[in-house]
Amino acid sequence: MTQEKQTARRIFTYEEAAELLPEVRRLTEEAHRQVEALHPRTDVESHIERIIVGWAEAVAAIGVEVKGLWLVDFDNGSGYYCWRYPEDGLDYYHSYEDGFRGRMRIQ
């Protein structure tokens, strides 16, 4: 999907991930708005790809793992806190092995 730059693996506590989520959400919402604004254009694919690559690089640069379109994981050392746009909060966890399909509600 993207040509992500590799950054050092970062481990997050729940509190650190929750504190960083507003910035990840801001980056995601901005990229999502840009993609939506391009919808009626005919040359949209290259623009969308640039926006998505830029989003993925910005999110990865702060240590958050991009797992798919508008989907990110915060590594906590034993699995991931998982967030997908447009979810409001950081409400899900999954193990390294289970992935997205194994998401469990935290609260």
N, C-alpha and C positions, 0 to 999 in steps of 0.2 A: 504494500500500500504506500509506504513512504520511504524516503531515504533518510532515516533517523540517524542523528549523530549519537554515538555511544558515550554515555557519561558514567562516572563512577556510580556503582550501586549504592543507593541510599536506603537506610532503614528508618522507618517512621514509627513513633508511638502513635496511638490513636489521637492524642491531643495535638501532636505536630501535624498529622495528616488533616485533621479537622480545621486547624488554623490555616493551612495552606489551601484548603479547598476553595475558598472564595476567589483566590487568584487563578486557580485552575478553571473554575467556573467562568470567570471574567474572560479569560483567554478563549475558552470554548464558545461562549455566547457570541463574542465578537466574530470569531471565524464562522460560526453558524449563520449569523446575520449576513455576513459577506457572501456566503454560498447562496443563501436564499435570495439575495438581491440580484444575483446573476441568473437566476432561473430562466427568465424569458429570452436571454441572449442566445445567439446561435453558436458563438465561439466560447461557450461556457466551460467546456471540459478542461482546457488548459488553465483557465482562471481558477476553477474549483481546485484542481490539483495543487496549484501554487499556494492557495489559502490553506488547504489541509496540511501540506508539508510544512508551511510556516507555523501553523498551530502545533503540530506534533513536535517540531524542533523547540518551540518555546516552552512547551510542557516538559519535554525531556530535559531541557536545560536547567530546570529547577529540581530535577531528581525524581520526577514522577514517570512511571512507565506507561507508554501509550500501547494499548492492547487492541485497539480497533478504532473505527470512526466514532469520535466523541466518547470513547471508553478508556478509562485510565485505572491503574492500580498503584497503590501506595504500599511498598514492601514493608512489612512489620517484623521481619526476621523469622517468622514461622508461617507466613502466608501473605495475603494481600487484603488491604481495605480497598474495596472496589466501588467506583463511581462511574455512572453513565449519564450523560446529558440527556434529559433535563431534570434528573433527580435533584431534589432540594438539598439533601444532606448526605453525609457519609454514613450510610445505614447498612452496608453489606460487607461481608468478609468471605473469603474463600481460601482454601489451602493451595499450596503450590501445585499439587497434583490434580485437584478437581477443576480448577479454572472457573470460568464464568458460569458454567452450568451447575457448579456446586455452591453457588452463592447462598449464604445464610444471612438472615437479618441479625444485626448486632444487638439491637434493642428490642 
